[in-house]
């Protein structure tokens, strides 16, 4: 699967992914009004507004980008109707030829991680029929439980040609509380990086592994170390834009081949119409056009810096 | 919320929780046949079999136990129909007066953790109406991202009178890879235990905090340390039974007041009819009676040991 992602990145000259993380406060009033007029003030209406919002952004940007990253929490907060919308947006993005990174951050003991891996990347058999429940292309995975919590995901990557990104150094302010603390001479996140290489060696797909890593744009020094420790690992880089990561900081996350990293922006793209420099040029009715402009600007910014 | 759980534990003399972690291989053929006859070989049929299985076990055991712990991964693997069944079992257990610990192991950066906390413990507003999406009483939380990934859950515990159990030392074989490694003089899990106390101080409910911890029965030495480091923290103890934890090992997890821990068994209870000593006395049609016997035996075993 990683080779497919790399092909799309190279073809579109776009080492970026758009995070489809809707929050009701970003969604224009006219979409919320349409939804509540049809479905009342219900979770179904909220989910319908989210879906309409995301589809419009996908329609306006899919030719520019290789991949999207829906954050399942933002759908899960609307209960079952939200999760139905999540599945619909996964399928819609596939119809548009996009690779879907399910930002699910799952991870548990072995038998339970296997169920999560089946849910998001694998297939399940009922009698003589086989189903792919959510069917994203990649999922994000939490490493706190160690190898037996990650291995079931790797096995399913190999079986179904899928990929994962394991949390190594996250973009949030308190990520250093545990991840940066010295553990037998090196920070915890470096130990996790070593394990990512070990896990990834069992799922190579060309020069890179289907087992990738998450390292936040907000920590460029750790990005440089992570890049060095994991030469064959693709790095998913959140935290650019709204969280404070700058393009000039991103070079460290890429290999000399110009590959090895894919940079995510969520709020900076999907809520562009509410932010400078777009809000004066685009009103709420043209939110998706603002997102397209923001993707173009992000591509110029990142391709100029790396 | 923790005081409510403690009351139920004391009233029923039962420091135990039954893990409702269905796997199609545990579910008797007659339930699967009923479901596929009605709904075909579909995810809906699998979910219906899971729901019928779990409801029968709840009916047979609810008077003996204070709480259940459905593992959401086991439902998520059946996609949307599975998650609908998850929500139905949460509601059904509430109707039976049981406390529901959603074993969801969520955790992300701050704004995303807030969405997970809303999904599972909180409420969301659409227009003028407010909904509680999944509405479990407790959720399990992964600490890898540090304070800003956990704090939104604590805030919602305080707002909605709910609780969480944070992963400290998990029950799986490879949990020591990171959790036991020395970090500035002490294993990582001890640092997490310290943070659990810090987070929990903001959500006290009587002698104990709404912020609990997960420590596996399979690691009694770490259980003893965790007990000492977190005197006001309730410990959810998975790993008893099928994973190898023994009653004699459990004493270390309890405080001198006889409180402070709640022991989970999943497969040992729900699949009792397939295991010694129950399989000779109960056939597949009487699987729920076997589960009731297994709960009684577990209570005797644990109450005898502590």
Contacts between the chains, C-beta under 8 A, distances in Angstrom:
chain1	res1	chain2	res2	distance
A	21	B	112	7.5
A	23	B	111	7.8
A	23	B	115	7.9
A	24	B	126	7.8
A	36	B	126	7.3
A	36	B	127	5.8
A	41	B	126	4.8
A	41	B	127	3.4
A	41	B	128	6.0
A	41	B	129	4.3
A	42	B	126	6.3
A	42	B	129	7.3
A	42	B	131	7.9
A	43	B	124	7.6
A	43	B	126	6.5
A	43	B	131	5.4
A	43	B	133	7.0
A	45	B	126	6.1
A	45	B	127	8.0
A	46	B	124	7.5
A	46	B	126	4.8
A	71	B	108	7.9
A	71	B	112	5.9
A	71	B	115	7.8
A	73	B	106	7.3
A	73	B	108	6.1
A	73	B	112	4.7
A	73	B	113	7.6
A	73	B	115	4.0
A	73	B	116	4.7
A	73	B	119	6.9
A	74	B	112	7.3
A	74	B	115	5.3
A	76	B	115	6.8
A	76	B	116	6.5
A	76	B	119	4.2
A	76	B	133	7.3
A	76	B	134	8.0
A	77	B	115	4.2
A	77	B	116	7.5
A	77	B	118	4.5
A	77	B	119	4.6
A	77	B	124	5.7
A	77	B	133	6.3
A	78	B	119	8.0
A	78	B	124	6.7
A	78	B	133	6.4
A	79	B	87	7.1
A	79	B	119	7.0
A	79	B	131	6.9
A	79	B	133	3.3
A	79	B	134	6.2
A	80	B	80	7.1
A	80	B	83	6.1
A	80	B	84	5.7
A	80	B	87	6.1
A	80	B	133	7.9
A	82	B	119	7.9
A	82	B	133	7.3
A	83	B	80	6.1
A	83	B	83	5.6
A	84	B	80	5.7
A	87	B	79	7.1
A	87	B	80	6.1
A	105	B	106	7.4
A	105	B	107	6.7
A	105	B	108	5.5
A	105	B	142	7.6
A	106	B	73	7.2
A	106	B	105	7.4
A	107	B	105	6.7
A	107	B	142	6.8
A	108	B	71	7.9
A	108	B	73	6.1
A	108	B	105	5.5
A	109	B	170	6.5
A	109	B	171	6.4
A	109	B	172	3.9
A	109	B	238	8.0
A	109	B	243	8.0
A	110	B	172	6.1
A	110	B	173	7.9
A	111	B	23	7.8
A	112	B	21	7.5
A	112	B	71	5.9
A	112	B	73	4.7
A	112	B	74	7.3
A	113	B	73	7.6
A	115	B	23	7.9
A	115	B	71	7.8
A	115	B	73	4.0
A	115	B	74	5.3
A	115	B	76	6.8
A	115	B	77	4.2
A	116	B	73	4.7
A	116	B	76	6.5
A	116	B	77	7.5
A	118	B	77	4.5
A	119	B	73	6.9
A	119	B	76	4.2
A	119	B	77	4.6
A	119	B	78	8.0
A	119	B	79	7.0
A	119	B	82	7.9
A	124	B	43	7.6
A	124	B	46	7.5
A	124	B	77	5.7
A	124	B	78	6.7
A	126	B	24	7.8
A	126	B	36	7.3
A	126	B	41	4.8
A	126	B	42	6.3
A	126	B	43	6.5
A	126	B	45	6.1
A	126	B	46	4.8
A	127	B	36	5.7
A	127	B	41	3.4
A	127	B	45	8.0
A	128	B	41	6.0
A	129	B	41	4.3
A	129	B	42	7.3
A	131	B	42	7.9
A	131	B	43	5.4
A	131	B	79	6.9
A	133	B	43	6.9
A	133	B	76	7.3
A	133	B	77	6.3
A	133	B	78	6.4
A	133	B	79	3.3
A	133	B	80	7.9
A	133	B	82	7.3
A	134	B	79	6.2
A	142	B	105	7.6
A	142	B	107	6.8
A	142	B	142	5.3
A	142	B	144	5.6
A	143	B	144	7.1
A	143	B	178	7.1
A	144	B	142	5.6
A	144	B	143	7.1
A	144	B	144	4.5
A	144	B	167	6.2
A	144	B	170	7.5
A	144	B	178	6.5
A	144	B	179	7.3
A	145	B	167	7.6
A	145	B	170	5.2
A	145	B	172	5.7
A	145	B	174	7.0
A	145	B	175	5.9
A	146	B	172	7.1
A	146	B	174	3.5
A	146	B	175	5.8
A	146	B	176	7.1
A	146	B	177	3.5
A	146	B	178	5.9
A	146	B	179	7.4
A	147	B	174	4.4
A	147	B	177	6.1
A	148	B	172	5.2
A	148	B	173	5.7
A	148	B	174	4.3
A	149	B	170	8.0
A	149	B	172	6.5
A	149	B	174	7.2
A	167	B	144	6.2
A	167	B	145	7.6
A	170	B	109	6.5
A	170	B	144	7.5
A	170	B	145	5.2
A	170	B	149	8.0
A	171	B	109	6.4
A	172	B	109	3.9
A	172	B	110	6.1
A	172	B	145	5.7
A	172	B	146	7.1
A	172	B	148	5.2
A	172	B	149	6.5
A	173	B	110	7.9
A	173	B	148	5.6
A	174	B	145	7.0
A	174	B	146	3.5
A	174	B	147	4.4
A	174	B	148	4.3
A	174	B	149	7.1
A	175	B	145	5.9
A	175	B	146	5.8
A	176	B	146	7.2
A	177	B	146	3.5
A	177	B	147	6.1
A	177	B	195	7.1
A	178	B	143	7.1
A	178	B	144	6.5
A	178	B	146	5.9
A	178	B	183	7.9
A	178	B	188	6.6
A	178	B	191	6.5
A	178	B	192	7.0
A	179	B	144	7.3
A	179	B	146	7.4
A	181	B	183	5.0
A	181	B	184	6.1
A	181	B	188	7.9
A	181	B	191	6.9
A	182	B	183	6.6
A	182	B	184	5.7
A	183	B	178	7.9
A	183	B	181	5.1
A	183	B	182	6.6
A	183	B	183	4.5
A	183	B	188	6.8
A	184	B	181	6.1
A	184	B	182	5.7
A	188	B	178	6.6
A	188	B	181	7.9
A	188	B	183	6.8
A	188	B	188	6.9
A	191	B	178	6.5
A	191	B	181	6.9
A	192	B	178	7.0
A	195	B	177	7.1
A	238	B	109	8.0
